[in-house]
Amino acid sequence: MPRDTERGAHDVLRAYLVRHKLKRSDQREIILDALLRSDRHLSAEELLRSVKRRHPEVGRTTVYRTLKLLTEAGLARELVIDGQSHYERGYLREHHDHFICTSCGAILEFTSPDIERLQEEFAARLGFAIEAHRHEIYGRCSRCGEADQPASPARPASR
């Protein structure tokens, strides 16, 4: 992520803290940095492990509270799968949807102008004003789907 984008995210955090009369802390900044650097959807525990590698003083409660704060500030997005929260960067992030593997839990992002257009068309037909949406498709990723396939019988040698 470009440095100016990171700086912008930190500016958003500071403005949010001022607006809500909350204190700035190095630990909140560290947790935001770790989230901004990640290219995956992280559970709070995964984020905690990532942060603790460089900053062992950061505690579990701080990570959980900061993730809630970052989500409220629009800097993180929460995706709940089977009761487990996963977080991704929300700042300056284009809208996207998710394929979620029901076997291994992999989360794959995708965008589709066709799906977006169809949603708008259906909403217009129904007189519905879309404010936000989440599109999650559950199934099996290629790796898990292949693991379930029986091995193909050996092909006889051609003559």
C-alpha positions in Angstrom: 0.0 0.0 0.0 1.4 3.4 -0.9 2.7 5.5 2.0 0.4 8.4 1.3 -2.6 6.0 1.5 -1.4 4.7 4.9 -1.0 8.3 6.1 -4.5 9.0 4.9 -5.9 6.1 6.9 -4.1 7.3 10.0 -5.6 10.8 9.4 -9.0 9.2 9.3 -8.3 7.4 12.6 -7.1 10.5 14.3 -10.2 12.5 13.1 -12.5 9.7 14.3 -10.7 9.7 17.7 -11.1 13.5 18.1 -14.7 13.4 17.0 -15.5 10.7 19.6 -13.3 12.2 22.3 -11.0 9.1 22.4 -7.3 9.0 23.1 -4.7 8.4 20.4 -2.4 5.5 21.2 0.6 3.9 19.6 -1.1 0.5 19.9 -4.1 1.6 17.9 -1.8 2.9 15.2 0.2 -0.3 15.2 -2.9 -2.4 14.8 -4.1 -0.2 11.9 -0.7 -0.6 10.2 -0.9 -4.4 10.5 -4.4 -4.4 9.0 -3.4 -2.0 6.1 -0.4 -4.2 5.3 -2.5 -7.4 5.1 -3.7 -8.7 1.8 -6.0 -11.2 3.4 -9.1 -11.4 5.6 -7.8 -11.8 9.1 -9.5 -13.1 12.2 -8.8 -11.0 15.4 -6.5 -13.8 16.6 -4.5 -13.8 13.3 -4.1 -10.0 13.6 -3.0 -10.4 17.2 -0.3 -12.9 16.2 0.9 -10.6 13.4 1.1 -7.6 15.7 2.7 -9.5 18.6 5.6 -10.6 16.3 6.9 -7.0 16.2 5.1 -5.5 19.3 4.7 -8.1 22.0 3.3 -5.5 24.4 0.0 -5.3 22.5 -2.7 -7.3 24.2 -5.7 -9.4 22.9 -8.3 -7.0 24.4 -6.6 -4.0 22.7 -6.8 -5.8 19.3 -10.5 -6.7 19.7 -11.4 -3.2 20.9 -9.4 -1.5 18.2 -10.9 -3.7 15.4 -14.4 -2.6 16.6 -13.2 1.1 16.5 -11.6 0.7 13.1 -14.8 -0.9 11.7 -16.9 2.0 13.1 -14.5 4.5 11.6 -14.8 2.8 8.2 -11.1 1.7 8.2 -11.9 -2.0 8.5 -14.7 -4.2 7.2 -16.0 -7.2 9.1 -17.1 -10.3 7.4 -18.8 -12.9 9.7 -18.5 -16.5 8.5 -20.0 -19.3 10.7 -19.9 -16.9 13.7 -16.2 -16.1 13.2 -15.3 -12.5 12.4 -12.7 -11.8 9.7 -11.5 -8.3 8.9 -10.1 -6.6 5.8 -9.0 -3.1 5.1 -11.9 -0.8 4.4 -10.1 2.4 3.6 -10.1 3.4 -0.1 -11.2 -0.1 -1.0 -13.3 -0.7 -4.1 -16.5 -2.6 -3.6 -16.1 -6.3 -4.0 -17.9 -9.5 -3.2 -16.8 -12.8 -1.8 -16.7 -16.5 -2.6 -16.3 -18.4 0.7 -15.2 -22.0 0.8 -17.3 -24.1 3.2 -14.6 -26.7 3.5 -11.3 -24.8 4.2 -12.7 -21.3 4.9 -10.8 -19.6 2.1 -12.2 -16.2 1.1 -11.8 -15.2 -2.5 -12.7 -11.6 -3.7 -14.3 -10.8 -7.0 -15.9 -7.9 -8.7 -18.6 -8.1 -11.4 -20.0 -5.1 -13.2 -22.7 -7.4 -14.6 -23.9 -8.4 -11.1 -23.8 -4.7 -10.0 -25.9 -3.7 -13.1 -28.4 -6.5 -12.5 -28.9 -5.5 -8.9 -29.5 -1.9 -9.9 -32.0 -3.0 -12.6 -34.0 -5.2 -10.1 -33.9 -2.5 -7.5 -35.3 0.1 -10.0 -38.0 -2.3 -11.1 -39.1 -2.7 -7.5 -38.7 1.0 -6.6 -36.0 0.1 -4.1 -33.1 2.4 -3.3 -29.9 0.4 -2.6 -27.8 1.9 0.1 -25.3 -0.9 0.6 -25.1 -4.6 0.0 -22.9 -7.7 0.6 -22.7 -10.5 -1.8 -21.4 -13.7 -0.4 -21.4 -17.0 -2.3 -20.7 -20.2 -0.4 -19.3 -23.3 -2.0 -16.0 -25.1 -2.4 -12.8 -23.7 -3.7 -10.9 -25.5 -6.5 -8.4 -27.0 -4.0 -11.1 -28.5 -1.8 -13.3 -29.6 -4.7 -10.4 -31.5 -6.2 -9.6 -33.2 -2.9 -13.1 -34.7 -3.0 -12.9 -36.1 -6.5 -12.1 -39.8 -6.8 -8.9 -40.5 -8.5 -9.5 -41.2 -12.1 -8.7 -44.8 -13.2 -5.5 -45.2 -15.0 -6.0 -44.9 -18.8 -5.0 -47.9 -20.7 -2.0 -47.5 -22.9 -3.0 -46.7 -26.5 -2.0 -49.3 -29.1 
